[in-house]
Amino acid sequence: MNTKTFSSRKLTFLALILLSFSLIQCQRGKDAPDRTRSGLLTQYEPIERDFAEIKAGGVLRMITYYSSNTYFLNQGLEVGFEYELLREFARENDLALEVIILGADENPFDLLNQGIGDVIAANYTITDERREVVNFTRPYNIVDQIVVYSADLPNRPQTLEELSESRIPISVRRNSSYYNRLVELIEEGYDLEIDIISENMDTEAALVQLANGNLRATVADDNMFHAANRYMEGLYEGPVIAEADTIAWAIRKNAPDLESRMNRYLYKHFRMVAEDDRPRRSTFLNILRRKYFEQSRQMAEYYNPDWQYQSVGIISPYDDMVRAVSENLGLDWLLITAMIAQESSFNPDAKSWAGAVGLMQIMPQFVETPYEELYDPYTNIQVGSQIIKDHLDHYAYMDSTNQIAFALATYNVGMGHMADARRLAIDRNRNPNEWENIADALLMLMQHRYYQNARYGFARGIEPVRYVEEIMNRYRTYEAILALAEQQQRSGLTNLVGPQISRRP
């Protein structure tokens, strides 16, 4: 593979996706650097929510940004270094993982302490300022901070001394570890010029602007720079300004059990060896590093917006089909997309052990559509969407939250087992129209003393309960991604179909 494949047109398109250059110009001049530490603060005290409460709810909530090394969509599938590393922790602890994508004006520490999320997994450097409001797990990565220049810049300084004499503006966000480090260097006597850019600009966006010649210099973690440098031209590596920064997850200060469990998990995958002071990584972590910081198909597609977005859509390769079918049936296309992700991971040739086929895993014996036609993506989406619409219509007397949950569970486990669960809820004097009560009843139908008297017998109740939970988690994530794209479109970006935003060092 030719790793540096971008033309100027492609880089310009990616820059539009990342952020409008006008945001930088608007920010300059308004925020002259005061050369004090950034001090990330939160106005909220942490709620009482440790591992026991997370386990009781069955969902671990990950606060992150949409970017190449945290979380993004690749052909509809959820990927990203942080996402895959945390997903494995969730899997080992029998938890579902919900992704909370931060918007431009949201404070991750507020969301953490409010309990909206449980862990900030966003390639965060451990800093004293951040330690004031959160605890950090043991590290899982070590990086150097480096200055990166535009290749258009002549006489690029190679030492801090040369940089100090050059008066080249270094463009960084104020609330970043990069800014803090530059302030430290100024305090040490280096005469550096800090150019404050918008908080909406992330490191990836700054690197693209640099490659296009719109910025002169910025700062990036070395792994981030080397990953981007494989796929774009116009970047030039400068001096190191900080060595061996530790990267970790941020959690609430009053969650010691969660912290302990995460530390034990991370110890299996990353630790320093005293003999040579070098990190030892597990095979799993090395695979993730190669996948996201070295050459891979996912990264090539991420950095190629002409392929990633013009070819496959915002969420998946089937956006246009799903939109058309959903509009015709009066359905929410994001809900159908979330179902397809859950059912088949967007594989039109998928076939389950039970014989369900296609994108929406249709059981051939229950539909009139010829078997072979169910492997056609459009036909399968039509059939599956009609089935979920029928279930939604069946529960139309409920409020929308319960209606959707009941319809999804019925799609997964069938009308018979749902009827058994509702009868069991009634026997226990619970409201049979509340999903929480039916979820409990479905779990009970896995026990002999309950299913022995059920009309349809044993049910693997955990499956529909998780099915509903995971689809709704994914649906909310898709909503956030779509909202971010629409927000940038309203800001004046054209031909924009998918954001690449917000990674915070």
N, C-alpha and C positions, 0 to 999 in steps of 0.2 A: 504493500500500500504506500502511495506517495503521501507522506504525512502533511506536507505543507501545500495544500490544494486550493487555498482561498484566493480568489480574485478580489480586486478592490470593490467590485459590486457586491460580492457576497459579504465582505466585511462590513460594508455600509448597511446591508440588510440586517446583519446580526446586531449592529450597533443600534438600529432602530428598535429591534426586539428588546435589547437590554435596557435602553433608556434614551430618551431624546437628549441630544446634546444641548438643547436649550435649557435644560434643567441645570447643567453645569454653569452656563453663562449667567442664569438668573441668580445662582447662589454666590458666584464670585462678586465681590464688591459689597455684598450685603454682610458677609461674615468674615471680617478680617480676623485672623487668628490672634487670640489673646495669650497664647503660649502657656496656658495653664492646663492641668490634667483634665481629661474629659469627665471623669466621675459619673459612671452610669448608675442612676438611682431609681428606686421604685417607691411609689407612694403607698404600697400595700404591704401589710404584714403577711407572712405565709400562713395559709390555712392549714388546719390539721388534716393532712392526707399523706399517710405513709404507705408502705407496701401493702399492709393488710387491707386498707381501704381500696387501693388499686386492684388488688386481687379479688376483693368482693365484687367489684364492678366488672372485672374481666377485661378491662381495656387499659392499656398504657398509652398516654397521649404525648406525642412527640412534637415539640415546637421547633420549627425549622424554616428555612428559606428555600425558595425554588431556585436551584442552581446545580451545576454539574457535579459538585462533590458533596452535596447534601441530599437533595431529593429532586427528581424530575421524572417526566413520563417519556418512555421510549416505546413507540408503536403501541401506546395505550397501557403499557405495563409500568408499574411503579419501580423505580430504580434509584440509585445514588449510594455513595459510599456510606454516609451516615445512616441512611434508611436501612440498608442491608445489615449493617453492623448492629443497629438497635433492634431490628426485626428478629435477629437470631436470639438476642437476649429475651425478647418477648416470647418467642417460640419455646425456649427452654423453660420459661416460667408459666407456660400455658396461658398466655395473654394475647388478646388481639392488639394490634398496633394501629392507632389512629394518628393521622398526620394533620397537624395544625399549621397551615402556611401563614406566615406573617405578612401583613400588608405594610405599605410604606410608612404609615403613621402609627403602627402598633409597637408597643414596648414589650419585648420578650420576657423581661423580668416581671412586669405587671401580670402578664398572662400566667407565668409560672406561679407566682405567689397567690394569685386569685384561684388557682386550681383549675384553670381552663386547660392547662397542659401540665405534665408531670416532669418533663426533662427537656432542656434545651440541647438539641443535638445539631449543632450548626458550625462545626469546625472552630469552636471558640478557644482562643488563647487564654490561659489562666493568668489573670492580672490582679494586682492588689485592689484596684477599683471594683472589679467584679466580685471579688471575695467579700466585699462589704455587704452585698445583698444576696449572695448565693453561696452554696458549697459546690465544690467540684469533685468529680470522681477522680480516681487515679488516671493518669494520662494514657492515651492510646496512640499518640503520635508525637513526634518531635520535628519541628520545622525551623528553618532560618527565615528571617525577614530580609528581603533584598530590594534594593532600588531597581526599578525597571525603566528604561528610557525608550522613547520613540526612536526608531531607526533613522528617522529624518533629522534627528538632532545631531549637529556636527560636534566634534571634540567632546565625546561623552566621557565624563569623569570616571575614573576607575578606583578611586580611593575616597574616603570621607573627607580628607583634606582638600582634594581637588574639587569635590562636590561643594564644600563649604565656600571655596573661592569663586565658584562658577555663577552663583546666584540663580541657578536654575530652579524654578518653582516645582515643588513636589506636591502633587495633588492627592489628597487623602480626605476621608470623612473625619469629622471631629470626634465622633463617638466610635473610635476604632482603636485597637491596640497599636496600629501603625502610628497614629497621631501621638499617642502617649510616648512611644519610643523616640519619635522625632523631637518631642519636647525635652526628653531626657538628654538627647545629644546636644540640644541647644544649651541646656543647663551645664553640660560638660565643657562648653566653650566653642562648639561648632556653629558657624554662622549659616544656618540653613533657612531657606525660605519655604514656608508651608503655605500651600494654596488649598483653602477649604473648598471642598466640593459637596454637592447635595448628599444628604443622608440616604436619598433614594438610589444613589450610585453604589453598586457593589464592586468587588474586586474584578470580577469578570468584565463588567461594563467598562471599568476604567482601563483595563488592558485592551479592549477593543477600540476604545477612543484613542488610546496610545498608538495602536497599530495603524489607525487611520490618520494619525498626525494631529489630532485635535487636542491632545495633551502632550506635555514634554517629558514628564516623569511621574511615576507613582511608586507605591510600595506593594509588594505581594509576598505571600509565603512561597518558598522555593518550589514546593510540590505543585502549587497552583500555577506558578509561572511556567514550569516545565511542561505541565499538561497542556496549557493553552498554546505554548510555543510550538508544539508538534503540529498544530492545525492552522496557525495563522502566521503571516509574515509581518514584519514591521516592529518587532519587539527586540530589545537589546538588554542583556543582563548587566546590572551595575554592581556596586559594592554591597556586601552584607552589612546590615545595620543592627541585627540582633541574632544571636546564635542560640540554638537549642530551646526555642519556645515550646512549652508543653501544651498540647491540645487535649481537651477533656469535655465531658458532659457536665452541664450545670443543673443542679437540683435544689429544691428548697432546703433551707438550713435546718428545718425540723423534721427531716425524713431520714433518720439514721439507718433504718432497716433497708430502705431502697438503696441508699448509698452503699451499704455493706454488700448487698447482693450484686450491685453493679460492679463494685470493686473486685469481687471474687470472679465475676464473669470476665472482666477486662484483664485480670491477672493471667488468665489462661491464654490470652491472645497477645499481650504486650507486656514486657518487663525489661528492665535494665539489668545487665549482668555486670557485677562489680569488677570482675577480672579485667575487662577491657572497656567498660563503660559504654558498651554498645547495646542497642535494643535487640531483644529476641522476640520475633513475631511468630505467631502460629501460622500454619498453612492457610487457614481460612482468611486471616488478615492479609497475608501476602497476596492471595488471589484477589481480594478486594482492591488492594493497592495497585496491582497490575491492571485491573479492570478500569479503574477510575483515574489513575494518575499516570498511566502509561498508555500505549497504543491499544485501542479496542474499537469494535464496531459501534458500541453505544456512544462512546465519546466522539467518534468521527461524525455520527449522525447528529449528536447534540450541537456540535460546532458548525454544522452545515444546515442552516435554516432553509436553503433551497430544497433540500431533501426532506428534512424533518417536518416542516410545516406546510410547504406547498404540496407535498406528496401525501401526507397522512392526516392532516387536520390538527385541531387543538389537542384533543384527548386521545384519539385512536385512529387507525386507518379506516374506520367505518363511520366516521362522524356524519358524512353526507347521507349515507343510507339510513342511519339511525334517526337523523333529523327528519328525513322525508317520511319514514314510517310513523314516527312518533307524532308528527304534525297531523298526519292523516287520521290517527286514532285519538288525538287529544291527550297524548301522554307527555311526560317530562323526559326529554331525550337523554338527560344526564342520568336519570334513574335507570333507563334501559342500558346505557353504556356501562354503568356500575354493575348491573346484572351480568352483562356479557363478560366483563373482567373477572367476575367471581365464578361464572359457570365454565368458561373455556379459556381464559387468558387470551382472548381474541384469536384463538386458533379455529378456523372454520372446519378443519378436519378432525376436531376432537371427538373422541368416543369414549364414554365411561364404561366401567365394568358392568353397569346395569343396562347398557345399550343406548343411553341417551347420546344424541349426536349433534354436532354443529355448534355454532357460536352460542346459542342459548340452551344447548343440551336438551333438545326435544326428544321425548319418548315416542318413537314411531307408532307404537300400537295405540296411542291415544289421540292421534290426529289423522286426518284424511289425506294429507299431502304424501305423495309417493316418496318412498324411502330415499332414493338417490337425490331427489330435489332438496332434501333437508340439508344437504351439504353445500347448497348454493347460499352464500352469505345473505343476500337480500331476502330470499324466501324464508330462511331460518329466522331472520329478524322479524319478518312479518308474522310468522306463526307464533313465535315466542311472545311478541308484543301483544298479539291478540289474546293469548292465554292470560297474561298478567292483567290486561285490561278487563277481561271477564272477572277475574278475582277482585280487582279494584271495584268494579260495579257491584259485585256481590256484597262487599262491605261498605257500600256507599253511605250507609246510615251512621257510620262512625266519624269521629273527627279525623282530620287528614293524617295525623301521626299514627294513630292506631290502624287506620285504613291501610296505609302503606305497609306497616309491619305485618298485619294479618295477611295481606295479599302476597307479600314476599314469602312468608312462612308457608302459605298454602302452595305456592309455586314449587317450593322445595320439598315439602313433606306430604302434600296431598290433602284433599278435603276430609278424608276419613279420619286421619290422625288429628287433624285440627278439631273436628267435631268431638272426638274423644277427650281432647285437652279441655275444650270448653265445658263439656259435661263434668269433668273432674273439678274444674274451677267452681262450678255451681255447687257440687257436692261439698266443697270446702267453704261455701258461703262467700266466694269471691266473685267480683264482677267479671263475667265472661267476655266483656267487650273492652277490657283493658289488657294491652299486650304484656305488661309485666306479669299479670296473673297467669296468662296463657303460657308465657315462657317458663314460669315455675312448673306449670302442669305438664308441659312437654318433657321437662327434665325428669319429672316423677314417673312418666310413662316408660322410663328405662328400668324401673324397679318392678320386680315380679308382683309385689303385693298390690300395685296399682294397675299394671297392664293386664293382669289375669282376668280382670272384670271389664276391660275395655273392649268395645265392639271390634276394633281393628287391631287389637293386640299390641305387641311390643313396638315401640317407636324409638329410633335413635334421636331423642329429643335435643341432644346437644347440637346436632347438625343444623336444624332450622333456626335455633336460637343464635348460633354463631353466624349463620347465613344472613339473617336480618341485620345483626350488629355490624358485620364487616361490610355489607353493601351500603348501609347508611353512613358508616365512617368514610368509605370511599366516595360516596355521593357528596358529602360535605367537602372533601378535599377537591373534587372536581369543580364544585361550585366556587371555591376559593381561587382556583387556577383561572376559571372563566372570568371571574370578577376582576382579577388583576389584568387580564388581557383587555377587557372592556374599559377598565380604568385608563390604561395607556392609550387606547383608541380615542377616548374622549379628550385626552391630553393633546391630540393632534397627530398621533402616529398613524400612518396609512399602511395598508397591506399587512397589518399586524394580526397574526392569528395565534400567537402563543408567546407568553413572556419567558424571559430568562432573567430572573431577578434575585437580588438580595442574598448574597453570601456575606456574612460578617466575620472578620478574622478575630 
